[in-house]
Amino acid sequence: MRIATWNINSVRMRLDLLLRLIAEEQPDVICLQETKVVDADFPLAPLVAQGYVHTHIHGMKSYNGVAILSRLPFAAQDVQHWCGKEDRRHAHATLANGIELHCVYIPAGGDIPDPAVNDKFAHKLQFLDEMTAWLGGQRAADQKMVLVGDLNIAPLEQDVWSHKELLSVVSHTPIEVEKLLAMQASLGWVDAMRHFVPADEKLYTWWSYRAKDWAASNRGRRLDHVWVTPPLKDALRGHRVLRDVRGWEPKPSDHVPVLVDLDA
């Protein structure tokens, strides 16, 4: 089973790029973040034509939004809301093979890493706390689960282009890292990407639009993640970060897709 996760930054704007991804990689399941469209306007027809007949769409106008598109049937599907908001950041579905798949878009958190003066950063920290408590209280480590998405945190030193320079930059601050690692520990989640790539090697999934030449400067961060619960660790067969997609035209997303292959 091949799962793709991608912060597409508007599914309607980048539908042709999504169809290209499908043609080249043939994922069984696609998880999207920042779809930026209400459910009724989601461009399903060309995706259904490609075999993605099982869909779990959870979107809103212009912002946020997550979606699970599958060639495999669902046994169940649901959504979660955090921080008293219904801002379309967490959808999950149980596949017919018994795997519960979570597609998550954690808030970016704004620019100032101080919850006392930045409501967006406060929201991000509360989101992490609430989701961690829910996972630890409502799910079990012996369940077969996969969690993917734009978690908007690069936790390890080699997940950013400069650990020293980004310690005070939202996405790599110590408090964010602490809370993300607490979430990971809640069920003993396995970081599937780092299962294949040692922690001392650079690994990025995002390059800013602000860079004049993103590839030359290579000031990336690993904001997109794939986690599996312990029962699926031995089922992991491979992963790829599709770096070249950052240069696809027209109008690439600032994130690239991540693929993971499982025996499941």
Phi, psi and omega in degrees: 000126178253124177249132174247138172235139185203125166280102190275343178056056179100102182290328179288320180293329187241027180301319180297325178290323177296318178295326176293317177302315179298315182299322185275329189243340176051054176292148176282326181225137178238128174248124183245147172234159185054052178289330172059043181205143175292155187302320184295336183256005178296132185282074186284324191307310181292337179279321173300322179297336177269005176103359181271074187270349178253114188227144176229099187254132183218086189233176178209167184289123167075341185226157169051216179094133176229157180208143172241120181244125190222142168272350179258142183290156175263143170266337180196161175205152184199174176227159175235146175240144183231151172062029179068017180244152172245067188254024165057061183239354185210113173237146176218154182215144173263123180280163182298337178277004175094355180278129175268122187248125180250128175248118192230140173232099181282142180305145180292318174101006179071198188254337186255118184277055180220108183295341180288333183242352183232103182298328180293322178289321176299318177301315181300314182293319178295319177304312180299316180297314183294318181292322177298315179296320180294314179300313182293331184264334186249349182232161183237147184294341180270002173282146175277108182222149173233132176239125181227162171144183175273100181270356173056027174220133174254100194281329187261158182302323182270009173271000179224158183291332177212106179301316183296314184285338184258004180299333179253015180253131180304131183112343181223014181287153182304321183292322177295316179299316179302315183287323178293320179292329175294321176297317179298323181286341186304324178231015182067033181306142176262127176285101189296326180292316179283349171297327182258334183244118182304150184295342180268008177253140178297142180206117183233155174229359186218137175224129188297147171293341185287339181288132179297318177226093187300323184289320181289316181286325177052041178268075187261173174217150175264093181261342183257138191223158171226121177240148173228151176283161186309323180297343181258359183302314182285350178274349180294129182243341179172166176208156174214140169260120186273073186303323184298337182296335178299338180257003179294144178244154001270154170053071179292156169289158175280350172257158174242157178290151172240134177248143171224138179250133181233144166279099183202000000 
